[in-house]
């Protein structure tokens, strides 16, 4: 608050000092060209003091402008205050300036001394229109600054609300994944129990516990390094390999330079789950799920694929919670800078791929 007040007073004083020096230099050189020499020091001092006298009057004018705004709804009330205030301020300023001019004599001694009130009335008559213009300009500038500050405040609030809405939408999308993933895993455990594979069910529960611990630790993060996402994926695939011990093969080809790249939290699990559900589980023979990641200039490309029956024969795999959630999260986080595709692979199977800006933790 002190800094703001000091800055405010500094700007006001500097503004009127600049005009005082500008007017003094213009007046001095103009008189010099007319062969009318004047004492430089006293003339500059008088002009700087005369214009600088507006510095303490400016906060008064700005306060009157805030207290009695000249707006359409209160135009009559505002003018009824500002018209007499403007005349009083002008009279006070002229009275002070005339006293300074008598004291400093910037144009030399008067040839014919006149009473103060006569000099005051003469200056007031000749300078009143300028004084009124300065009052109105100060008032208008104050309104302009105030309107701009309110505009910036509304703009900032709108930006904050937009950011909060985006955060809420991202959080809702992420929370949508948790029960979906949990129910599917619990169904897998129930299947193992029904098949009397109790040891595998216990191991699967232990793996599920690790997964839930990970999701809780990263609940507030929208982006994590790819390294952490791969660690979570390995836990998840460990559980899935318990469900399909002889039918699920996993391929990982992740470039080392991509491990520190930021990716959306829990972005790979629904894609891999979709590949297992619509790919591997539909095959009568063992199937493969693979993940690749590589850097393409300033972008990161991640692929998740399977060698299942494909989109045309399967008739599914193109929607559902996992894929629709992935599309929406990528759009929320990266807007036009991302791309998500789902296509058939040559030789069979489906490939889901997304491309996002390449950024490491701590980078903009």
C-alpha positions in Angstrom: 0.0 0.0 0.0 2.8 2.4 0.8 4.6 1.6 -2.5 1.3 2.2 -4.4 0.8 5.6 -2.6 4.4 6.6 -3.2 4.1 5.6 -6.9 0.8 7.5 -7.2 2.3 10.7 -5.8 5.5 10.3 -7.8 3.5 10.0 -11.0 1.3 13.0 -10.2 4.3 15.2 -9.2 6.4 14.1 -12.2 3.5 14.8 -14.5 3.0 18.4 -13.4 6.8 19.0 -13.1 7.2 18.0 -16.7 4.5 20.4 -17.8 6.0 23.2 -15.7 9.4 22.7 -17.3 7.9 22.4 -20.8 5.9 25.6 -20.4 8.8 27.5 -18.9 11.2 26.5 -21.6 8.7 27.3 -24.3 7.9 30.7 -22.7 11.6 31.6 -22.1 12.8 30.9 -25.7 9.7 32.6 -27.1 10.4 35.8 -25.2 14.1 35.5 -26.0 13.2 35.4 -29.7 11.2 38.5 -29.2 14.2 40.3 -27.7 12.6 40.3 -24.3 15.1 38.8 -21.8 13.9 37.6 -18.5 15.6 36.2 -15.4 16.0 32.5 -16.2 16.0 31.1 -12.7 13.0 33.1 -11.4 11.0 32.5 -14.5 11.6 28.7 -14.5 10.9 28.6 -10.7 7.6 30.5 -11.1 6.4 28.3 -13.9 7.4 25.0 -12.2 5.7 26.2 -8.9 2.6 27.4 -10.8 2.1 24.1 -12.6 3.3 22.0 -9.7 0.5 23.6 -7.6 -1.8 21.3 -9.4 -0.1 18.3 -7.8 -1.9 18.6 -4.4 -5.1 19.6 -6.2 -5.1 16.5 -8.4 -6.0 14.0 -5.6 -8.8 16.4 -4.6 -10.2 16.4 -8.1 -9.9 12.6 -8.4 -11.7 12.1 -5.1 -14.5 14.4 -6.2 -14.7 12.4 -9.4 -15.1 9.1 -7.5 -17.4 10.6 -4.9 -19.7 12.4 -7.4 -19.3 10.5 -10.7 -20.4 12.3 -13.9 -22.4 9.5 -15.4 -25.7 9.2 -17.2 -27.6 8.0 -14.1 -26.3 10.8 -11.9 -25.3 13.5 -14.4 -27.3 16.3 -12.8 -26.0 15.6 -9.3 -22.4 15.2 -10.6 -22.5 18.5 -12.5 -24.1 20.3 -9.5 -21.0 19.4 -7.5 -18.2 19.7 -10.1 -19.2 23.1 -11.6 -18.8 25.0 -8.3 -15.9 22.8 -7.3 -14.1 23.6 -10.6 -14.6 27.3 -10.1 -13.3 27.2 -6.5 -10.3 25.1 -7.5 -9.5 27.4 -10.4 -9.8 30.5 -8.1 -7.6 28.9 -5.4 -5.0 28.0 -8.0 -5.0 31.4 -9.7 -4.7 33.1 -6.2 -1.7 31.0 -5.3 0.0 31.5 -8.7 -0.6 35.3 -8.6 1.0 35.4 -5.2 4.0 33.4 -6.4 4.4 35.7 -9.4 4.3 38.8 -7.2 6.9 37.3 -5.0 9.3 36.0 -7.7 8.7 38.6 -10.4 9.6 36.2 -13.2 9.2 38.9 -15.8 10.9 41.7 -13.9 9.5 44.4 -11.6 6.1 45.8 -12.4 6.3 49.2 -14.1 3.0 50.3 -12.5 2.3 48.5 -9.2 -1.3 47.3 -8.9 -3.2 45.9 -5.9 -3.2 42.2 -5.4 -6.9 41.8 -6.0 -6.8 43.7 -9.2 -4.0 41.4 -10.4 -5.8 38.3 -9.2 -9.1 39.2 -11.0 -7.2 40.0 -14.2 -5.3 36.7 -14.2 -8.5 34.8 -13.3 -10.4 36.4 -16.2 -7.7 35.6 -18.7 -6.8 32.1 -17.4 -10.2 30.8 -16.3 -10.8 28.8 -19.5 -7.4 27.1 -19.1 -8.1 26.3 -15.4 -11.5 24.8 -16.3 -9.9 22.7 -19.1 -7.2 21.4 -16.7 -9.8 20.4 -14.1 -11.9 18.6 -16.8 -8.8 16.9 -18.3 -7.7 15.7 -14.8 -11.2 14.4 -14.1 -11.4 12.7 -17.5 -8.0 11.1 -17.1 -9.0 9.8 -13.6 -12.1 8.2 -15.1 -10.1 6.7 -17.9 -7.6 5.1 -15.5 -10.4 3.9 -13.2 -12.3 2.3 -16.1 -9.2 0.7 -17.4 -8.4 -0.7 -13.9 -12.0 -2.1 -13.6 -11.7 -3.6 -17.1 -8.4 -5.3 -16.2 -10.0 -6.6 -12.9 -13.0 -8.0 -14.7 -10.7 -9.5 -17.3 -8.5 -11.1 -14.6 -11.6 -12.4 -12.7 -13.0 -13.9 -16.0 -9.6 -15.5 -16.6 -9.5 -16.9 -13.1 -13.0 -18.3 -13.4 -12.1 -19.8 -16.8 -9.1 -21.5 -15.3 -11.1 -22.7 -12.3 -13.7 -24.1 -14.7 -11.0 -25.9 -16.7 -9.5 -27.3 -13.5 -12.9 -28.5 -12.4 -13.6 -30.2 -15.7 -10.2 -31.9 -15.7 -10.7 -33.1 -12.2 -14.2 -34.4 -13.1 -12.8 -36.3 -16.1 -10.0 -37.8 -14.0 -12.4 -38.8 -11.2 -14.5 -40.5 -13.9 -11.6 -42.8 -14.6 -11.1 -44.0 -11.0 -14.4 -45.9 -10.5 -14.3 -47.2 -14.1 -10.8 -48.6 -13.6 -11.6 -49.9 -10.1 -14.8 -51.7 -11.1 -13.1 -53.4 -14.0 -10.2 -54.6 -11.7 -12.6 -55.8 -9.0 -14.5 -57.7 -11.6 -11.2 -59.4 -12.6 -10.5 -60.3 -9.0 -14.0 -61.7 -8.7 -13.4 -63.8 -11.8 -10.2 -65.3 -10.2 -12.1 -66.1 -7.0 -14.8 -67.8 -9.0 -12.2 -69.9 -10.7 -10.6 -70.8 -7.4 -7.4 -69.0 -8.2 -7.1 -67.6 -4.7 -3.3 -67.0 -4.8 -3.7 -65.0 -8.0 -6.7 -63.1 -6.5 -4.6 -62.2 -3.4 -1.7 -61.0 -5.7 -4.1 -59.0 -7.7 -5.5 -57.3 -4.6 -2.0 -56.4 -3.6 -1.3 -54.9 -7.0 -4.6 -53.0 -6.8 -3.6 -51.6 -3.4 -0.3 -50.3 -5.0 -2.3 -48.8 -7.8 -4.8 -47.0 -5.5 -1.9 -45.7 -3.4 -0.3 -44.2 -6.6 -3.6 -42.6 -7.7 -4.1 -41.0 -4.2 -0.5 -39.7 -4.2 -1.0 -38.1 -7.6 -4.7 -37.1 -7.2 -3.9 -33.4 -7.4 -1.7 -33.6 -10.5 -2.9 -33.1 -14.0 0.5 -33.9 -15.6 3.3 -36.2 -14.5 6.6 -37.3 -16.1 6.2 -40.1 -18.6 8.5 -42.1 -16.3 5.9 -42.1 -13.5 3.1 -42.9 -16.0 5.1 -45.9 -17.2 5.7 -47.1 -13.6 1.9 -47.0 -13.0 1.3 -48.8 -16.3 3.6 -51.6 -15.3 1.7 -52.1 -12.1 -1.6 -52.2 -14.0 -0.2 -54.6 -16.6 1.1 -56.8 -13.8 -2.5 -57.1 -12.6 -3.8 -57.8 -16.2 -1.1 -60.5 -16.7 -2.5 -62.2 -13.6 -5.9 -62.3 -15.3 -4.4 -63.5 -18.7 -1.3 -65.3 -17.6 -0.8 -67.1 -20.9 -2.6 -64.8 -23.3 -1.1 -61.3 -22.8 2.3 -60.2 -24.2 3.6 -56.7 -23.5 5.9 -54.7 -25.7 7.5 -51.4 -24.5 9.6 -49.2 -26.8 10.1 -45.9 -25.0 12.9 -43.6 -26.1 15.0 -42.6 -23.0 14.8 -38.8 -23.8 11.0 -39.0 -23.5 10.9 -40.3 -19.9 11.1 -36.8 -18.4 8.4 -35.4 -20.7 5.1 -34.4 -19.1 2.0 -36.3 -20.0 -1.6 -36.2 -18.6 -1.9 -38.2 -15.4 -3.5 -41.7 -16.0 -3.6 -41.1 -19.8 -2.1 -44.5 -20.8 -4.1 -46.9 -18.5 -7.5 -46.4 -20.2 -5.9 -46.8 -23.6 -4.1 -50.0 -22.6 -7.3 -51.2 -20.9 -9.2 -50.6 -24.2 -6.6 -52.5 -26.2 -6.8 -55.5 -23.8 -10.6 -55.5 -23.7 -11.2 -55.0 -27.5 -8.0 -56.6 -28.7 -6.4 -59.3 -26.7 -9.5 -60.6 -25.0 -11.2 -61.1 -28.4 -8.4 -63.3 -29.7 -8.5 -67.1 -29.3 -4.7 -67.1 -29.2 -2.2 -65.0 -27.2 -2.2 -61.3 -28.1 0.1 -58.4 -27.7 -0.3 -54.9 -26.3 2.4 -52.4 -27.0 3.4 -48.9 -26.0 5.8 -46.7 -27.8 7.0 -43.1 -27.1 9.2 -40.9 -29.2 10.1 -37.3 -29.6 9.3 -35.5 -32.8 10.9 -32.1 -32.7 9.0 -30.1 -30.1 6.3 -32.7 -29.8 5.8 -36.0 -28.0 4.2 -38.9 -29.8 2.8 -41.9 -27.8 1.2 -44.9 -29.4 -0.7 -47.8 -27.7 -1.5 -50.7 -30.0 -2.8 -54.3 -30.0 -3.0 -57.1 -32.5 -6.7 -57.9 -32.0 -9.5 -58.1 -34.6 -9.5 -54.4 -35.4 -12.2 -51.8 -35.5 -14.2 -53.2 -38.5 -14.5 -56.7 -37.3 -14.9 -55.9 -33.7 -17.5 -53.1 -34.1 -16.3 -51.5 -30.9 -13.4 -50.0 -29.3 -14.0 -46.6 -30.8 -15.8 -45.1 -27.9 -16.6 -45.8 -24.3 -15.4 -44.1 -21.1 -11.7 -44.6 -21.7 -11.4 -43.1 -25.2 -13.9 -40.3 -24.8 -12.3 -39.3 -21.5 -8.9 -39.3 -23.2 -10.1 -37.1 -26.0 -11.7 -34.6 -23.6 -8.7 -34.4 -21.3 -6.2 -33.8 -24.1 -8.5 -31.1 -25.5 -8.8 -29.4 -22.1 -5.1 -29.5 -21.4 -3.6 -28.6 -24.8 -6.4 -27.3 -27.0 -5.4 -27.0 -30.6 -1.8 -28.2 -29.8 -2.8 -31.8 -29.5 -4.0 -34.6 -31.8 -5.6 -37.9 -31.0 -6.2 -40.7 -33.5 -7.6 -44.2 -33.5 -6.9 -46.3 -36.5 -6.4 -49.9 -37.7 -2.9 -51.3 -38.0 -1.5 -53.0 -41.0 -1.7 -56.7 -40.3 -4.5 -56.4 -37.8 -5.2 -54.6 -34.6 -5.9 -51.1 -33.5 -3.5 -48.2 -32.7 -4.4 -45.3 -30.5 -1.9 -42.4 -30.8 -1.7 -38.9 -29.3 0.7 -36.1 -30.0 1.2 -33.3 -27.5 3.8 -30.5 -26.9 7.1 -31.8 -25.6 7.8 -30.2 -22.2 9.7 -31.3 -19.1 8.7 -30.7 -15.5 9.6 -27.1 -14.6 9.4 -25.8 -18.2 6.8 -23.4 -19.4 
